[in-house]
Amino acid sequence: MKKCVIIGKPNAGKTAFLINFTEYLGVKNLEFNFLLPDGTKLRKKYTYKSASRELIDRTPHKTLSLQSVTVEMPMGKGKKKIQLIDTTGLIDGIHNRQEVRKAISQTISAILNSDVILHIIDGSAVNRKDLLSSPSDVDYQIAKFAHLKKGYAILVNKMDLPEAGEGLKFIEREFHGNLIIPISALYKRGFKEVKTFVAYNV
């Protein structure tokens, strides 16, 4: 099964994107598979409301495992199953908590083993260096490595916020040469373009 990994800094909107993109693709039964850094596997069913309530949080590093949903993407006259994988937020430097360090290591392994990489950057945080989700060195490092893969795109999230417009222009300059798709994970904007990109690359 092809793997589409969702990466980015903490609070960039990765989990919200996964949940809402899954709903956009028409998945009726939302079933998450969790793979913890120690190898433990868990499975849990949610409604879309309960998934948002339980899995989305403004607390940094709420996600400390790989959490995935299997979806069917339309491919010509048929469909193809792919795994959408949410990951732990990447940071500059080394985190002081061991559990976060292990989860980040797991995220890096997921990137290496993926077919498609969706790199989410918080467009509204470009001029807010006080926010953990503000673009920084780790985003440049991700782009430098990931753009070597065919299936790599930068999703500039939170375009529903006024300050994200300037953020998008900055990201387009700084990450020139990469495919950049403006989205709002909250309001499902830009999802048609993301769906087309993913379908083309799996």
C-alpha positions as CSV (number, residue, x, y, z in Angstrom):
1,M,0.0,0.0,0.0
2,K,1.3,3.5,-0.9
3,K,2.1,5.8,2.0
4,C,1.4,9.5,2.2
5,V,3.1,11.1,5.2
6,I,2.0,14.5,6.6
7,I,4.8,16.4,8.2
8,G,5.6,19.8,9.7
9,K,6.2,21.7,12.8
10,P,4.0,21.4,16.0
11,N,0.6,23.2,15.7
12,A,1.0,23.7,11.9
13,G,-2.4,21.8,11.5
14,K,-1.3,18.3,10.5
15,T,-3.9,16.4,12.5
16,A,-6.7,18.8,11.5
17,F,-5.7,18.3,7.9
18,L,-5.7,14.5,8.1
19,I,-9.1,14.4,9.7
20,N,-10.8,16.9,7.4
21,F,-9.1,15.6,4.3
22,T,-10.3,12.1,5.1
23,E,-13.8,13.4,5.5
24,Y,-13.4,15.3,2.2
25,L,-12.5,12.0,0.5
26,G,-15.8,10.6,1.6
27,V,-14.6,8.1,4.2
28,K,-17.6,7.1,6.3
29,N,-16.0,5.0,9.0
30,L,-13.1,6.8,10.5
31,E,-10.7,4.2,11.9
32,F,-7.2,5.3,13.1
33,N,-4.3,3.0,13.4
34,F,-1.7,4.1,15.9
35,L,1.9,2.9,15.8
36,L,3.8,4.0,18.9
37,P,7.6,4.5,18.9
38,D,8.1,1.3,20.9
39,G,6.3,-0.7,18.2
40,T,2.9,-1.0,20.0
41,K,-0.1,-1.0,17.6
42,L,-3.5,0.3,18.5
43,R,-6.7,0.8,16.6
44,K,-9.6,3.1,17.4
45,K,-12.8,4.1,15.6
46,Y,-14.0,7.7,15.8
47,T,-16.7,10.0,14.6
48,Y,-15.3,13.1,12.9
49,K,-16.3,15.2,15.9
50,S,-14.8,12.9,18.4
51,A,-11.5,12.6,16.4
52,S,-11.2,16.4,16.3
53,R,-12.0,16.7,20.0
54,E,-9.6,14.0,21.1
55,L,-6.7,14.2,18.7
56,I,-6.4,18.0,18.0
57,D,-4.9,20.2,20.7
58,R,-2.9,23.4,20.8
59,T,-0.5,21.7,23.2
60,P,2.8,21.2,21.4
61,H,3.5,17.5,20.6
62,K,0.0,16.2,21.3
63,T,0.8,13.6,18.6
64,L,3.5,11.3,19.8
65,S,3.0,8.4,17.4
66,L,2.3,7.7,13.8
67,Q,-1.5,7.8,13.4
68,S,-2.9,6.7,10.1
69,V,-6.1,6.3,8.2
70,T,-6.5,4.1,5.1
71,V,-8.5,5.8,2.3
72,E,-9.4,4.9,-1.3
73,M,-8.3,7.4,-3.9
74,P,-10.1,7.6,-7.3
75,M,-7.7,6.4,-10.0
76,G,-9.1,6.6,-13.5
77,K,-12.1,4.1,-13.5
78,G,-11.0,2.5,-10.3
79,K,-9.7,3.3,-6.8
80,K,-6.4,2.8,-5.0
81,K,-5.9,2.3,-1.3
82,I,-3.4,4.6,0.3
83,Q,-2.3,5.2,3.9
84,L,-2.5,8.8,5.1
85,I,0.0,9.1,8.0
86,D,0.0,11.9,10.6
87,T,3.3,12.5,12.5
88,T,4.9,14.2,15.4
89,G,5.9,17.8,14.9
90,L,9.5,18.4,13.9
91,I,11.5,21.1,15.7
92,D,14.9,22.8,15.5
93,G,17.5,21.2,17.8
94,I,16.9,18.4,20.3
95,H,13.8,18.2,22.5
96,N,14.4,17.8,26.2
97,R,11.7,15.1,26.6
98,Q,12.8,11.6,25.6
99,E,9.3,10.6,24.5
100,V,9.2,13.5,22.0
101,R,12.7,12.6,20.7
102,K,11.7,9.0,20.1
103,A,8.5,10.2,18.3
104,I,10.5,12.6,16.1
105,S,12.9,9.8,15.2
106,Q,9.8,7.8,14.2
107,T,8.6,10.7,12.0
108,I,11.9,10.8,10.2
109,S,11.7,7.1,9.5
110,A,8.2,7.5,8.1
111,I,9.5,10.3,5.8
112,L,12.2,7.9,4.4
113,N,9.7,5.2,3.8
114,S,6.9,7.3,2.2
115,D,5.8,7.6,-1.4
116,V,4.2,11.1,-1.0
117,I,5.2,13.8,1.4
118,L,2.8,16.6,2.4
119,H,4.8,19.3,4.2
120,I,2.4,21.6,6.1
121,I,3.6,25.1,7.0
122,D,1.6,27.6,9.0
123,G,1.2,30.5,6.7
124,S,-0.2,32.7,9.4
125,A,2.9,32.3,11.6
126,V,5.5,33.5,9.2
127,N,5.9,36.9,11.0
128,R,5.3,35.4,14.5
129,K,8.7,34.1,15.7
130,D,7.1,33.6,19.2
131,L,5.0,30.8,17.8
132,L,6.3,27.2,17.7
133,S,4.6,26.7,14.3
134,S,6.5,29.6,12.7
135,P,8.6,28.5,9.7
136,S,12.3,27.9,10.7
137,D,15.4,25.9,9.9
138,V,13.7,22.5,10.1
139,D,11.3,23.5,7.3
140,Y,14.2,24.3,5.1
141,Q,15.9,21.0,5.9
142,I,12.7,19.1,5.2
143,A,12.3,20.9,1.8
144,K,16.0,20.3,0.9
145,F,15.7,16.6,1.4
146,A,12.1,15.9,0.4
147,H,12.0,17.8,-2.9
148,L,14.3,15.1,-4.2
149,K,11.3,12.9,-4.1
150,K,8.8,13.1,-6.9
151,G,5.8,13.2,-4.6
152,Y,6.6,16.3,-2.5
153,A,4.4,19.3,-1.9
154,I,4.3,22.2,0.5
155,L,0.8,22.9,1.9
156,V,0.6,26.5,3.2
157,N,-2.1,26.1,5.9
158,K,-4.4,28.5,7.8
159,M,-5.2,30.6,4.7
160,D,-8.5,31.4,6.3
161,L,-6.5,33.9,8.6
162,P,-5.8,37.4,7.3
163,E,-2.1,37.3,7.9
164,A,-1.6,34.1,5.9
165,G,-1.7,36.0,2.6
166,E,1.7,37.6,3.3
167,G,2.9,34.3,4.7
168,L,2.1,32.6,1.4
169,K,4.1,35.2,-0.6
170,F,7.1,34.7,1.8
171,I,6.9,30.9,1.5
172,E,6.6,31.1,-2.3
173,R,9.8,33.1,-2.4
174,E,11.7,31.1,0.2
175,F,10.7,27.7,-1.2
176,H,10.8,28.6,-4.8
177,G,11.0,25.5,-7.1
178,N,8.7,23.4,-5.0
179,L,5.0,22.7,-5.6
180,I,3.1,25.0,-3.1
181,I,-0.6,24.6,-2.5
182,P,-2.5,27.1,-0.2
183,I,-5.0,25.4,2.0
184,S,-7.3,25.8,5.0
185,A,-7.4,22.5,6.9
186,L,-10.2,23.9,9.0
187,Y,-12.5,24.9,6.1
188,K,-11.3,22.2,3.6
189,R,-10.0,24.8,1.1
190,G,-7.4,23.7,-1.5
191,F,-8.3,20.0,-0.9
192,K,-9.2,19.5,-4.5
193,E,-5.7,20.4,-5.6
194,V,-4.2,18.2,-2.8
195,K,-6.3,15.3,-3.9
196,T,-5.2,15.7,-7.5
197,F,-1.6,15.8,-6.4
198,V,-1.8,12.8,-4.2
199,A,-3.7,10.7,-6.8
200,Y,-1.1,11.6,-9.4
201,N,1.8,10.5,-7.2
202,V,0.6,7.1,-5.9
